[in-house]
Amino acid sequence: MAQGYGPGGAELAAELVGHVRAWDAAGRPQTGDLRVAAYRGPAPGGAGLVIPKRHTNLVLTYR
């Protein structure tokens, strides 16, 4: 359960709960298993969480 306060607080709390549930469903991976790759062009399909940046695409995956 998360409680949000202020403008947009309820939406932010719901988003946080969604992230925690996804983390739990993924087996609660630890940061030591996190991998970050940077691509100058499009990221490979199905690669993981893609974070588009100005000149690259960052892809986060867990081993």
N, C-alpha and C positions, 0 to 999 in steps of 0.2 A: 504494500500500500504506500502511496506517495501522496502528499498533500501540497498543492500549489497555492501560492499566494500572489495577489496583485493581478494586474492586467495579463491575461494569457496564462495565468498560473495553472488552471485546470488542464489546459491543453499540454503544457510542458510536463505536468505530472503524469498525464496519460502517456506521453511519448517516452518518458523515463521508464514507466512500468513496462511498456512494450519492449524496450531495449533489454531490461533485466530479464524478462521472460524469454527473449530470443537467446540471450547469453546462457540461461539455464537450460533451454532446449538443446543448445549446442554442446552440452556437457560441461559447462562452466570452464572453458579454456583459460589458461593462465597467460600472462603477458610474455612469458618466455617462449611460448609457442607461436606468438604473433610474427608474421612476416610482412614486410612492406616492400613493394616493388614499384619502381617508377618507369613509366613508358612515355616516350616523346610523342607517340601517335596514339591511336585508339588502343584501349586495353583489350587483351584477349577475351573472347566471349566466355562467360561462366567463370571468370577468374576469381571472383570474390567481391568484396565491397569496393566499388570504384569511387574515388574522390577526385572529381575533375578539378584541375588547377589551371592557371593561365597558360603555362607552357608544357605541362605534363599531365598525366593521369596517374594517380597513386592507387595501387591495388593492395588491399589488406586481406590477408588470408591467415588461417591457423593450420599448423601441421597436424 
